[in-house]
């Protein structure tokens, strides 16, 4: 039989809603195709999530299901959520029968729940990749039934009763190539090649409170340091931020959205940002010292716990949003800029937490459970 007749293997990736769940699944899809180019990748999502725009643009097929997240405030609305969940289970049943995947991979969030549950019932090989230090409800509930659970933090192990299927492998991040020459990278943003550079961002949507405090902190940062800034504001805060940065135009690059993160990280010495698991994985791989301001309303307070985990190993400093003001922020930034020894120790600590081969290891695990499943048939 010729190589051209090789069976096409299909994989379903279920993890959507936010970038924190979606981008790890895209990383795994890319890695599967890198190792097995003849494979086909399918994504599961909803019309309301980031995946509805991102996945079609990335060229992958997207199956939509009706599931929604539970409301913590509107109990009546949850009746409809339960009905949607049952509809989603039937939708997943028919998707699985149609695709007949070699394996089903969930990367968290309510979208992954019905697909993984139905895949377990139908006997398909299943794997979960959990990004946060505090595992989500979906992950904890399904962990006892799926074949493997890949964790990003060793601290997560305590949340599971069944432990023999747990693997600490880190967070898969999308492949990017850092430019070793920081000076050249800074020139791309119109910044001085020799000056220390801060990266300030709040995720793809921005962070209103962080942007407001940075606006107030700019005069002190510009006066007391020689630093320059790459500032990703998000759409809503862009105009106000651009106005505030106008007097310092040669030292502050302001943009709604940071498109080329490899270039951004290459130009950066210190990051000021949220504490999403994917962001922390990228900071670790790049060895970037950071000041973390966790999003206070993240489910189960996981961003605070993510940030605290980084703080405890000396890779970052943390400011809780309720304590955030221009005095505290500017003082922490200025102190870190002026303390090169601390920058180096934070860089070393961050690199020690990095899992640069996370995507490779998880995909090899996917192939392994697929092989084990075949052996039982």
WOGIJO-V934005 format. One record per backbone hydrogen bond with DSSP energy under -1.0 kcal/mol. NH is the residue of the N-H (numbers start at 1). CO is the residue of the C=O. If there is no record, write none. Layout:
NH;CO / NH;CO
This chain:
5;2 / 6;3 / 11;40 / 12;103 / 13;42 / 14;105 / 22;18 / 23;19 / 26;22 / 27;23 / 28;24 / 29;25 / 30;26 / 31;27 / 32;28 / 33;29 / 34;30 / 35;31 / 36;32 / 39;36 / 40;9 / 42;11 / 43;61 / 44;13 / 45;63 / 50;17 / 52;49 / 53;50 / 54;50 / 55;51 / 57;53 / 58;54 / 59;56 / 60;55 / 63;43 / 65;45 / 79;76 / 81;77 / 82;78 / 83;79 / 84;80 / 85;81 / 86;82 / 87;83 / 88;84 / 89;85 / 90;86 / 91;87 / 92;88 / 93;89 / 94;90 / 95;91 / 96;92 / 97;93 / 98;94 / 99;95 / 100;96 / 102;10 / 104;125 / 105;12 / 106;127 / 107;14 / 112;109 / 116;112 / 117;113 / 118;114 / 119;115 / 120;116 / 121;117 / 122;118 / 123;120 / 124;119 / 127;104 / 128;148 / 129;106 / 130;150 / 140;136 / 141;137 / 142;138 / 143;139 / 145;142 / 146;142 / 147;126 / 148;126 / 149;165 / 150;128 / 151;167 / 156;153 / 157;154 / 159;156 / 160;157 / 166;163 / 167;149 / 169;151 / 170;151 / 182;180 / 185;181 / 186;182 / 187;183 / 189;186 / 190;187 / 191;186 / 198;228 / 199;270 / 200;230 / 201;272 / 206;203 / 211;207 / 212;208 / 213;209 / 214;210 / 215;211 / 216;212 / 217;213 / 218;214 / 221;217 / 222;218 / 223;219 / 224;220 / 225;221 / 228;196 / 229;251 / 230;198 / 231;253 / 232;200 / 233;255 / 234;256 / 241;237 / 242;238 / 243;239 / 244;240 / 245;241 / 248;245 / 249;246 / 251;248 / 252;248 / 253;229 / 255;231 / 261;259 / 264;260 / 265;261 / 266;262 / 267;263 / 269;197 / 270;197 / 271;289 / 272;199 / 273;291 / 280;276 / 281;277 / 282;278 / 283;279 / 284;280 / 285;281 / 286;282 / 288;283 / 291;271 / 292;317 / 293;273 / 298;295 / 301;298 / 302;299 / 305;301 / 306;302 / 307;303 / 308;304 / 309;305 / 310;306 / 311;307 / 312;308 / 314;311 / 315;310 / 317;290 / 319;292 / 323;320 / 324;321 / 329;325 / 330;326 / 331;327 / 332;328 / 333;329 / 334;330 / 335;331 / 336;332 / 337;333 / 338;334 / 343;339 / 344;340 / 345;341 / 346;342 / 347;343 / 348;344 / 349;345 / 350;346 / 351;347 / 352;348 / 358;355 / 361;357 / 362;358 / 363;359 / 364;360 / 365;361 / 366;362 / 367;363 / 368;364 / 369;365 / 370;366 / 371;367 / 372;368 / 373;369 / 374;370 / 375;371
